[in-house]
């Protein structure tokens, strides 16, 4: 499982020209689910992201999204599982099938909530337009370890 985590002042998801989800200050998380991923991967990433100290206090990154009372906007993004090593066309062989990936995506969000994080979601499998105001910019890539 892979996540791109961006610290944002605001972020929103639109589908068909309508905003369907948004957050204020907090995190925008793009989540890619791969074939070998499990519930343990979802729990690990949710815990890590919940406690990740990337918000500033006294000029240094020292606070988590929990500490700041911020929100998370979680967006599924299968392209994070792409293999770009050969040729010029991405291979998505590592990406989990949608019917299995949605289960782990939902579990990831449930784990975030269990950690005390307020979570809003994109629309799984939809053609989404993402708007964000990146804060910093501060962006991290996190792998669940597989």
C-alpha positions as CSV (number, residue, x, y, z in Angstrom):
1,X,0.0,0.0,0.0
2,X,1.3,3.4,-0.9
3,X,0.2,6.8,0.2
4,X,1.1,10.3,-0.9
5,X,0.4,12.7,2.0
6,X,0.2,16.4,1.4
7,X,-0.2,19.0,4.1
8,X,-3.0,21.3,2.9
9,X,-4.8,24.5,3.9
10,X,-7.8,23.1,2.0
11,X,-8.7,20.4,-0.5
12,X,-11.8,19.2,-2.3
13,X,-13.0,16.5,-4.7
14,X,-15.4,17.2,-7.5
15,X,-17.2,14.6,-9.6
16,X,-19.2,15.7,-12.6
17,X,-18.6,19.4,-11.8
18,X,-19.9,19.2,-8.3
19,X,-17.9,19.2,-5.1
20,X,-18.6,15.9,-3.3
21,X,-16.1,16.2,-0.4
22,X,-13.8,18.7,1.1
23,X,-11.6,19.5,4.1
24,X,-10.1,22.6,5.6
25,X,-6.6,22.6,7.1
26,X,-5.2,19.0,7.4
27,X,-4.0,16.3,5.0
28,X,-4.8,15.2,1.5
29,X,-4.0,11.5,1.3
30,X,-3.8,9.7,-2.1
31,X,-4.0,5.9,-1.4
32,X,-2.9,3.2,-3.8
33,X,-3.8,-0.4,-3.0
34,X,-1.6,-3.2,-4.4
35,X,-2.3,-6.9,-4.8
36,X,-0.3,-8.1,-1.7
37,X,-1.9,-5.5,0.6
38,X,-3.8,-6.6,3.7
39,X,-5.8,-5.2,6.6
40,X,-2.5,-4.9,8.5
41,X,-1.2,-2.5,5.8
42,X,-4.3,-0.4,6.1
43,X,-4.0,-0.2,9.9
44,X,-0.2,0.6,9.7
45,X,-0.7,3.4,7.2
46,X,-3.6,4.9,9.1
47,X,-1.7,4.8,12.4
48,X,1.4,6.3,10.8
49,X,-0.5,9.1,9.1
50,X,-2.5,9.9,12.2
51,X,0.6,10.4,14.2
52,X,2.9,11.9,11.6
53,X,4.3,15.1,13.0
54,X,4.4,17.4,10.0
55,X,2.6,20.5,11.2
56,X,4.7,23.3,12.6
57,X,5.1,24.5,16.1
58,X,7.8,27.0,17.0
59,X,9.3,26.8,13.5
60,X,9.7,23.0,13.4
61,X,7.5,20.1,12.4
62,X,6.3,18.8,15.7
63,X,2.5,18.3,15.6
64,X,0.3,15.7,14.0
65,X,-3.1,16.1,12.4
66,X,-4.6,14.9,15.7
67,X,-2.7,17.5,17.6
68,X,-4.0,20.3,15.3
69,X,-7.6,19.1,15.1
70,X,-7.2,18.9,11.3
71,X,-9.0,16.7,8.8
72,X,-8.0,14.1,6.2
73,X,-9.3,13.9,2.7
74,X,-8.6,10.3,1.5
75,X,-8.7,9.7,-2.2
76,X,-8.1,6.3,-3.9
77,X,-5.5,6.4,-6.6
78,X,-4.7,3.2,-8.3
79,X,-1.9,4.9,-10.4
80,X,0.3,4.8,-7.3
81,X,0.7,1.1,-7.9
82,X,2.1,1.7,-11.4
83,X,5.4,0.1,-12.5
84,X,7.3,2.6,-14.8
85,X,10.6,0.7,-15.1
86,X,10.1,-0.7,-18.6
87,X,9.0,1.3,-21.7
88,X,6.9,4.4,-21.6
89,X,3.5,3.0,-20.8
90,X,2.7,2.4,-17.1
91,X,2.0,-1.2,-16.1
92,X,-0.8,-1.6,-13.5
93,X,-0.2,-5.3,-12.8
94,X,0.5,-4.6,-9.1
95,X,-2.7,-2.7,-8.6
96,X,-5.4,-4.6,-6.7
97,X,-8.7,-5.3,-8.4
98,X,-11.3,-2.6,-7.7
99,X,-13.7,-4.9,-5.8
100,X,-10.9,-5.8,-3.4
101,X,-9.2,-2.4,-3.3
102,X,-12.3,-0.6,-2.2
103,X,-12.5,-2.8,0.9
104,X,-9.0,-1.9,1.9
105,X,-9.6,1.8,1.1
106,X,-12.6,1.8,3.3
107,X,-10.8,0.0,6.0
108,X,-8.0,2.5,5.9
109,X,-10.5,5.3,6.4
110,X,-12.1,3.4,9.3
111,X,-8.7,2.9,10.9
112,X,-8.1,6.7,10.6
113,X,-11.4,7.3,12.4
114,X,-10.6,4.8,15.1
115,X,-7.4,6.8,15.7
116,X,-9.5,9.9,16.2
117,X,-9.0,11.6,12.9
118,X,-11.9,13.3,11.1
119,X,-12.0,11.8,7.6
120,X,-13.7,12.8,4.3
121,X,-13.5,10.7,1.2
122,X,-13.2,10.8,-2.5
123,X,-15.5,8.7,-4.7
124,X,-13.8,5.3,-5.3
125,X,-13.4,4.6,-9.0
126,X,-14.8,7.9,-10.2
127,X,-13.2,10.4,-12.5
128,X,-12.4,12.9,-9.8
129,X,-11.0,16.5,-10.0
130,X,-8.9,17.3,-7.0
131,X,-8.3,20.9,-5.9
132,X,-5.9,21.8,-3.1
133,X,-3.9,24.5,-1.5
134,X,-0.7,22.8,-0.5
135,X,0.8,24.1,2.8
136,X,4.5,24.5,2.5
137,X,4.6,22.6,0.2
138,X,4.9,19.6,2.4
139,X,4.5,16.2,0.7
140,X,5.6,12.7,1.7
141,X,5.4,9.3,0.2
142,X,4.8,6.4,2.7
143,X,4.8,2.7,1.9
144,X,3.3,0.1,4.2
145,X,6.5,-2.0,3.9
146,X,5.7,-4.6,1.2
